[in-house]
Structure formats: structure tokens, C-alpha cells
Amino acid sequence: MQTTFTPEQMQDPKIQRANQILRACVHCGFCTATCPTYQVLGDELDSPRGRIYLIKDMLENERVPDEKTVKHIDRCLSCLACMTTCPSGVHYMHLVDQAREYIEDNYKRPFSDRALRWVLARVLPYPTRFRIALLGAKMARPFARLLPDPRLRAMIAMAPKQIPPVSRNDDPQSFAPTAPRTKRVALMTGCAQKALNTDINDATIRLLTRLGCEVVVAKGAGCCGALTHHMGKSSESHAAAAKNISAWAAEMDGDGLDAIVINTSGCGTTVKDYGHMFARTDLEGDARRVAEKAMDISELLVQMMAPEHIARSPNMAEMGIAGADATAPKDSDRTVTVAYHAACSLQHGQQIKTHPKTLLKMAGFGVVEPADSHLCCGSAGTYNLMQPEISAQLKARKIRTIEAKKPDIIAAGNIGCMMQIGSATGIPVVHTVELLDWVTGGPKPPALTRTEDHPNPVPILR
């Protein structure tokens, strides 16, 4: 793609990066085939190629963003399926993030939009505030239909019926391995996940210590910055990221770290991009060190787990997995079927496609994938709150394709996907690491027992 940035504009490193990305685009349109919003809306401007043209025009002419441009940029999920599809290597993520920052700095949104974004930015990244908001949403649920704004209704609908108790495992501390020590890792405990589902971090700690890892929750680490970063609020996102970088760099310079483990794939995509976010700043060196150490939990487990970790588990009989060892039921005639939902931030953002499925198969589960597994479920961070109509269509399609596989369990590696999918199906939804923890001796994931949310647990797993 030809660009016409002036020499003066090209003095800005951000424009240099935008120019590099824009020039890589060859207009081929392959991205439209895998763009969820283009498939739903059928508008070229709601495809990556269309948005690239809008961003190019906006940046080259340094113009105040108009309502049309903002609408189409806001509709982007940042699922990054286009980056997986693109034959030219166009780094759309960096371009659309820059466009969002430009819009945030140069466009005055309607008051309702500004208010919603202000609330989300000051609630979701803070677990205590988020818990309070969830309690408020729970109390407001009977009156949700009276609210005029569908975005407010979506916020209330997102609140789980049962808010999990606070887990003290999220506090800064170190967990000693229960097997001979092989690694020392930092666990990113996140922000929204600590309010929505405390079982994931607990299961991760149990599993890693069982495999010989010393697990550290670093003092000062918290939100990765993704939630505000994708709203274009760069000062807020960078401030959150800088705290993580300082906290993990201190651990690396202290007793050392073999990895920074992340069990929310949306966070992982952002942390692995810290080097770019802090390029040409005083934190660049530490940011790149952190990004290089960052690993999705599945990346580490593929390195560490072996069949012998599973074969000796006393939980195999409870799970009804035949052939694992002598404790499996003699009359077991089926394998528990797990539908694996590939989070966009994992399969497209981090290009991790096989590890979770490999681990689940090693554990004895029958693994199936829904049709069009490359398409987004519609969660996408705060997208389901800010674009509820489009999100609902994507969710409905995802649920149809998953339920068509008739699985016993749905597994995913991202809390946003879990909440989105779990809100629309009676099939239990769990994190992949919860199943791996259970199969190696941990407790049964709470979602697999009879609860208000899941009144009909999988019979074979009662």
C-alpha cells in the first residue's frame, strides 16, 4: 500500500511504525474471509482491509476522527484472526492499537460512551472494585429489562449468579514445590479473573507445585494493562504494565525466574508485547526481558508434563477415563469428551494452537473442536459490554457450533471466553488447567458439580 506521510510526520516513531505496517498491506482481501465482524455485518469498512484504509486516511491527514471512522474502529474485536490469515505479515494489532490511541486523544465521544469507558477503566482492572460492581449488578438483575441502554443490560447480565470467595493465593507470596524443584516461576494472577473465578489461579498453583515449580506471586504485579490499552487509554495501560515490569524484573534480578506464567491468554498477548509498548523508553530493557520470559500456562505444561504424572492419579476412577490405570472403572465404555474452545488471544495473538489439545489428550480426554474454531466468541475483553448486539450474534454462533459436538465439558484458556460461553449454555465451562490439575490429583473443578449455574452435571463426572 502506498503511503504519503510527510518527512515531518516520519519523525514520529509511531508514524514510522504505522507506515511500515501500512506498506506491508497488498490489498489482497484474505483478511475478510476470517474477520468475524465482516461476516456478521457484511460491510467492507468492518473488515481489516476497510479499517486499514480508514486508519491510513486519518493518520496521514492528521484529521479529527469522524463518527463513521470511530464506529468502524470500535467494532473491531482485536481477535487478530486477520494476522493469522494475512500472507504479507501485516501487524494489524499494532496499527489498530495506535488508531485507538489517536481516537482517544482527538475525538470527543458522546457523554454516555465516555461515562461507560470511564467506569470500565476504573472498575474492571481492580478486583475489589470489580467485586463490588458485581454485587451491584446482581442486585440490579431483576430490573435489567427496564434499562434503556443495551450496554448496561449487558453489564448486568455478565455478573455471575454466585460471586466466588476471595482467594488468599492471589496475595504476594511464594509456594514451595511438593516435588523436587525444577523451576522457579512467577504467576500472573491478573485482575478481572481474581473477581470472576478464583479456581483458575488456585488450580495453576497446585499443578505447578506438583510438577516441581516454586511459584511466586510477585509483590506489585497486577493488571497487565490490556483492558485500558484496547480502549486507547495508553497512559493508564502503560502505568499498569510498568508496575508488572518492575515487579517481575525485581524477581529476575533476585532469586531468578525461569518463566512468567500467564493463564489468561488475553493478558499473555499483551505481556508478550511489552517490548514494543515500551520501545525507546527507560523501561525498554526490562520490558523486553519480561516479554521473553512470558509463557502461556500451556507452553510451560507441554514442557513439564509427562504421561506418568497422570497415570498415577487417584482421580482417574472418578473421571471415568478408561485405560489410564487399574483404578479406572472396569465398565467404563466411553471417554469424557471435551470441546476445546481456542481463545483468539491464544491461537491468533500468541500463535499457540496445539498445546492445550495435546495436554487434554494426554490426560485421557476425547478432544473435539467446533466448526470455524478460528472465529471469535464475541467476548474480546470489554467488547461484549461495549458492542453487545454484535457480541451476542457471535456468541450465538459459537454456542451452536460447540453444542453440535455434544461435549461433556467445554475447556478454554481465557476467562473472558469462559464467561461469554458459560452465560449461554448448560454445558460446564472450565479452564484447561483446572482439568489438568484434577487429572493429576487436584480437586474436581466446581463447575463440574451440581450448582445453580449448572443444575445438570455430566453424569459420568458426578
Summary of the structure (lengths in Angstrom):
residues: 462
radius of gyration: 22.2
end to end distance: 57.8
largest distance: 75.3
contacts: 1577
relative contact order: 0.10
helix: 54%
strand: 8%
